[in-house]
Amino acid sequence: MELSQSFYNSRRLESLVENQTTYAMDQAEMHVFETHQEANQVLLQFHEPVLASMIVGKKVMHLRDHEAFEFLPGESLILPSDELMCIDFPDAELNRPTKCLAMAFNHEKIDEIVEQMNLAMPKVDSGEWRFTDYNFHFTNDMAIHQLIHKLLFLFTENHPSKSLFVEMSMKELIVRILQAESREIYNTQSKSLSNNNRLAFIIRYIRENLHQPLTVEELSKKAYMSESNFHRVFKQELGISPVNFINNERLKLAASLLKDPNRRIKEVYMECGFNSLSYFNRLFKRTNALSPKEYQIKATRNLVD
């Protein structure tokens, strides 16, 4: 992700630390921050819920109830209203500034979108959709990355339909963020939730049976749903289809197994439930940008180093 030329043509550089350029609209504000020199313990706070997303460089974030963590390009952070951020910029330089965007959402607009979600796509067994009220740090998936990039462009664009474009993209972004949060909750709490939540039970079952054939037909029966309803509900709450979720879990298991230099590729793909080596190779490379063998060699080299 990179800033457009129109941004650089219009912005004023007034500070070397967290130089702020703001684009305000009724439903949200987009702030772009640039830091051109090393700095520590810089404080920042917004009075509305905020999506922060790194563009270039690295920050070290200090938030309440969290150990300090690195905030890197490709990652985002949802912060509730009035959350105080304390930020370090260890690598910022005059010719290599750190760049980050912060999108502050209007509370009423968020409530409106969440209400629409609860009416149009109610959750199964697990209450209602609600916007994040804690610090949620996550890696952008492709859809969220593209939406953030699109909104960054729209806020800096001069177009007569700009407000409508922003509203539509912002609505989709909020839906996808809540699905990403739901996916994270199921990923980390499926065991504790599985007794009272059908999707949590299915996710736990998938993880415990990755080496076995898994079909939507079988999973839908275990969830006491029709296949079509199971597929719809699963994708609605997690933002991903059951088949893609299964493949992702298998690929994560494969990546962990390949860190052992003594593992043979054939053993790994079969242990992870794939029945085709070519299909496994294709999916693995698409996800990790390396073939399984290349990944294993790199992982082994990193262990030695």
Buried (B, 14 or more C-beta within 10 A) or exposed (E): BEBEEEBEEEBEEEEBBBBBBEBEBEBBBBBBBBBBEBBEEBEBEBEBBBBBBBBBBBBBBBBEEEEEBEBEBEBBBBBBBEBEBBBBBEBBEEEEBBBBBBBBBBEEBBEBBBEBBBEEBBBBBBEEBEBBEEBBBBEBBEBBBBBBBBBBBBBBBEEEEBEEBBBEBBBBBBBBBBBBBBBBBBBEBBEEBBEEBBBBBBBBBBBEBBEEEBEBEBBBEEBEBEBEEBBBBBBBBBBBBBBBBBBBBBBBBBBEBBBBEEBEBEEBBBBBBBEEEEEBBEBBBEBBEBBBEBBBBBBBEEEEE
